[in-house]
Amino acid sequence: MRAVVCESFDSPENLTVTEVEKPEPGDNQVLVRIESTGLGYVDALTVAGLYQIKPNLPFVPGNELSGVIEQIGNNVKHLRIGQRILASANGGLAEYTVVDESKCTPIPESLSHDAAAGFLVNYCTAFQGFSYWGQLKEKERVLILGGSGGVGIAAIDVARAMGAMVIAAASTKKKRDACLEAGATHVIDYTKENWRDKLKEILAGEPLDVVYDPVGGDYAEPALRSLGPDGRYLVVGFASGDIPKFPINLVLLKRCSIVGVNWGGHIAENPSTYREVMTTLMEWVAEEKIRPLSGEAFALADAGKAMMKMLDRKAIGKIVINPSV
Ligand SMILES: NC(=O)c1ccc[n+]([C@@H]2O[C@H](COP(=O)([O-])OP(=O)(O)OC[C@H]3O[C@@H](n4cnc5c(N)ncnc54)[C@H](OP(=O)(O)O)[C@@H]3O)[C@@H](O)[C@H]2O)c1
């Protein structure tokens, strides 16, 4: 089968497709024909050797996918051949991979493989971020930085579904239009020096309750300063490449909290949360309470090009790779 194998930590543009052996499922695993693999900023950093966690070389990148079950292991009880699933798994940039039964979630026909492949991490992070860490309530006002990125688009959809007023910040008109399409109530160009004035205008005297920040860098402190009393600043990621440092007296003066959102870390210690959150989110999909969008799709041979698009700040939404193309 064809796969993208990362032989050394290097620029993603040097990734190529090679022939590798098709895997066999273990007793508690299924063999999945991958239809679509979601890529995040982390995948691009990992290939480049710039992420905090470095996998052993060589490895096949891609950790979340959607596909069809082709073979099942002897002890698999709840899945069947031909079933459409999404999963967190290793080796997503390949035509096939094996996945533990416990990591698979069946998906409805209404959810396309491209939308499903970009769903898991970003929607779970947004759901747990807003409900558990952010204590978001209906009608509260949320500012989402990097609103048009994979993490941002999912956060817009989830915050809207929870009844919040959603203000999304992004750097270009095309990106801000994508935020509006995803359900943002208002958009802001946060590359403009006076963007907080625009935010105040939108808030019209009401407080800002939550900031959802997957970007960091220079946008972070003005966003923190914009929070109202009892506001919650959710630290999600640092796509700008710059980890912000806040004067801690701001937290006291503003009576706000800064909370770390770490989906992967949380489910490693609380595995039952994964199933609970996915069950709720799949219900929301069925009720059309959330509307996961398909990101831009690339062929397997263009996986490196797709990762470069993210690193070059040009991506909109969650990028996916179609391994059969
Ligand atoms: N905490 C968690 O559990 C969790 C889960 C998933 C991902 N994350 C993290 O969330 C962050 C975003 O991931 P993502 O997959 O959404 O990435 P993405 O799709 O590439 O989006 C990142 C956004 O950041 C903005 N940005 C600002 N400066 C940038 C720069 N120098 N380079 C690239 N983008 C820049 C861009 O929007 P503008 O051009 O509009 O500024 C872009 O849309 C990453 O740091 C990732 O590690 C955290």
Ligand as a Chemical Component Dictionary entry (heavy atoms), coordinates in Angstrom:
data_LIG
# 
_chem_comp.id                   LIG 
_chem_comp.type                 NON-POLYMER 
_chem_comp.pdbx_formal_charge   0 
_chem_comp.three_letter_code    LIG 
# 
loop_
_chem_comp_atom.comp_id 
_chem_comp_atom.atom_id 
_chem_comp_atom.alt_atom_id 
_chem_comp_atom.type_symbol 
_chem_comp_atom.charge 
_chem_comp_atom.model_Cartn_x 
_chem_comp_atom.model_Cartn_y 
_chem_comp_atom.model_Cartn_z 
_chem_comp_atom.pdbx_ordinal 
LIG N1  N1  N 0  -5.004 22.414 23.551 1  
LIG C1  C1  C 0  -5.391 21.415 22.788 2  
LIG O1  O1  O 0  -5.915 20.402 23.263 3  
LIG C2  C2  C 0  -5.183 21.548 21.317 4  
LIG C3  C3  C 0  -5.848 20.705 20.421 5  
LIG C4  C4  C 0  -5.632 20.900 19.049 6  
LIG C5  C5  C 0  -4.757 21.885 18.611 7  
LIG N2  N2  N 1  -4.111 22.687 19.514 8  
LIG C6  C6  C 0  -3.200 23.771 19.093 9  
LIG O2  O2  O 0  -3.968 24.792 18.493 10 
LIG C7  C7  C 0  -3.135 25.553 17.613 11 
LIG C8  C8  C 0  -3.861 25.786 16.297 12 
LIG O3  O3  O 0  -3.953 24.567 15.572 13 
LIG P1  P1  P 0  -4.752 24.478 14.179 14 
LIG O4  O4  O 0  -4.675 23.064 13.760 15 
LIG O5  O5  O -1 -6.043 25.173 14.260 16 
LIG O6  O6  O 0  -3.803 25.339 13.229 17 
LIG P2  P2  P 0  -4.239 26.143 11.912 18 
LIG O7  O7  O 0  -5.400 25.492 11.270 19 
LIG O8  O8  O 0  -2.987 26.325 11.140 20 
LIG O9  O9  O 0  -4.741 27.551 12.498 21 
LIG C9  C9  C 0  -3.907 28.380 13.241 22 
LIG C10 C10 C 0  -4.344 29.826 13.070 23 
LIG O10 O10 O 0  -3.405 30.637 13.772 24 
LIG C11 C11 C 0  -3.269 31.882 13.125 25 
LIG N3  N3  N 0  -1.852 32.280 13.087 26 
LIG C12 C12 C 0  -1.348 33.418 13.611 27 
LIG N4  N4  N 0  -0.038 33.486 13.416 28 
LIG C13 C13 C 0  0.320  32.371 12.723 29 
LIG C14 C14 C 0  1.558  31.894 12.212 30 
LIG N5  N5  N 0  2.705  32.576 12.379 31 
LIG N6  N6  N 0  1.574  30.710 11.540 32 
LIG C15 C15 C 0  0.436  30.007 11.396 33 
LIG N7  N7  N 0  -0.770 30.420 11.866 34 
LIG C16 C16 C 0  -0.832 31.597 12.525 35 
LIG C17 C17 C 0  -3.818 31.738 11.695 36 
LIG O11 O11 O 0  -4.946 32.610 11.562 37 
LIG P3  P3  P 0  -4.783 34.162 11.156 38 
LIG O12 O12 O 0  -3.958 34.222 9.897  39 
LIG O13 O13 O 0  -6.178 34.590 10.981 40 
LIG O14 O14 O 0  -4.082 34.815 12.316 41 
LIG C18 C18 C 0  -4.309 30.284 11.624 42 
LIG O15 O15 O 0  -5.595 30.192 11.064 43 
LIG C19 C19 C 0  -1.821 24.788 17.492 44 
LIG O16 O16 O 0  -0.864 25.431 18.304 45 
LIG C20 C20 C 0  -2.170 23.416 18.041 46 
LIG O17 O17 O 0  -1.041 22.795 18.621 47 
LIG C21 C21 C 0  -4.311 22.531 20.853 48 
# 
loop_
_chem_comp_bond.comp_id 
_chem_comp_bond.atom_id_1 
_chem_comp_bond.atom_id_2 
_chem_comp_bond.value_order 
_chem_comp_bond.pdbx_ordinal 
LIG N1  C1  SING 1  
LIG C1  O1  DOUB 2  
LIG C1  C2  SING 3  
LIG C2  C3  SING 4  
LIG C2  C21 DOUB 5  
LIG C3  C4  DOUB 6  
LIG C4  C5  SING 7  
LIG C5  N2  DOUB 8  
LIG N2  C6  SING 9  
LIG N2  C21 SING 10 
LIG C6  O2  SING 11 
LIG C6  C20 SING 12 
LIG O2  C7  SING 13 
LIG C7  C8  SING 14 
LIG C7  C19 SING 15 
LIG C8  O3  SING 16 
LIG O3  P1  SING 17 
LIG P1  O4  DOUB 18 
LIG P1  O5  SING 19 
LIG P1  O6  SING 20 
LIG O6  P2  SING 21 
LIG P2  O7  DOUB 22 
LIG P2  O8  SING 23 
LIG P2  O9  SING 24 
LIG O9  C9  SING 25 
LIG C9  C10 SING 26 
LIG C10 O10 SING 27 
LIG C10 C18 SING 28 
LIG O10 C11 SING 29 
LIG C11 N3  SING 30 
LIG C11 C17 SING 31 
LIG N3  C12 SING 32 
LIG N3  C16 SING 33 
LIG C12 N4  DOUB 34 
LIG N4  C13 SING 35 
LIG C13 C14 SING 36 
LIG C13 C16 DOUB 37 
LIG C14 N5  SING 38 
LIG C14 N6  DOUB 39 
LIG N6  C15 SING 40 
LIG C15 N7  DOUB 41 
LIG N7  C16 SING 42 
LIG C17 O11 SING 43 
LIG C17 C18 SING 44 
LIG O11 P3  SING 45 
LIG P3  O12 DOUB 46 
LIG P3  O13 SING 47 
LIG P3  O14 SING 48 
LIG C18 O15 SING 49 
LIG C19 O16 SING 50 
LIG C19 C20 SING 51 
LIG C20 O17 SING 52 
# 
